[in-house]
Amino acid sequence: KAAKLQLNQAPDEILGLAKAFNEMLFRLSGSWEQQRQFVDNVSHELRTPLTVVVGYLQSLLRRSNNLSAYQQQALETATAEAERTIRMLQDLLDLARADSGNLHFRLNPIMLNTLVAEVAAMSQKVSNRQINVLTTDEDVVICADQDRLQQVLINLVDNAIKYSAPEQSVDLILEQTEQLAMIHVRDRGIGIPLNHQNRIFERFYRVDESMTRSRDGTGLGLAIVKSLIEGMEGRITLRSKPGEGSIFTITLPLWKPPL
Ligand code: ADP
């Protein structure tokens, strides 16, 4: 994969350097793979016992009908935190796979008008939030992995809901140009200060712990969104103003039917 230095016809010093360089590359690529494998194993190993913990907590909550307010609260918090940790492990697993190119995409032509409408309907039902869909009359067709793209959109809509007030609606807007499809997810929420806008796609990065801490999340969502979208040859960009809201835009190449 890496740019191996050519060893023929080089003077001795360079030859020595090149050998050292190639050796270093070899070790580095090995340690990357080891690190990925480690994350993979740890995620799996931790997920199993945590799933058992969540199962017992949920069954306690279901079966106990004379809990004190404190007990109820404690059990609910413990359940929510354990569930969040499981999600975090799944996210880490996805990222480790994306890093090593082991995240496989099943690419098919997808009609975005339908997908966007489905995601909006689903999110509206779960969250009880008004989600508006604005699409063109034309069919917007791209080539992507349907499940992964749906995961991306749900993630962005979840964020839009999480970082805005209950009475504020969220918009899903679909557009196309000659070559590209664009999906915008717009909220009218707290917005993101300019100096954080590049960084929120980093792993574990959250804008202001005091502001976002109460909102449950892992800080991994956008890192995954970005790596999934880029894995499907797309881009994600952001426009936002604190106090006014944010627009996340996904751009993907249009699917062209074979001639
Ligand atoms: P989290 O699990 O914290 O939501 P994400 O990776 O999805 O993690 O987002 C990273 C951070 O970016 C969030 O903690 C929040 O500070 C900020 N953020 C993401 N989406 C929005 C949004 N729609 N409005 C305001 N801030 C946002």
Residues whose N, C-alpha, C, O or C-beta is under 5 A from the ligand:
A	BS01	ADP	N159 A160 Y163 G191 I192 I200 Y205 R206 V207 D208 T212 D216 G217 T218 G219 L220 G221 L222 A223 S246
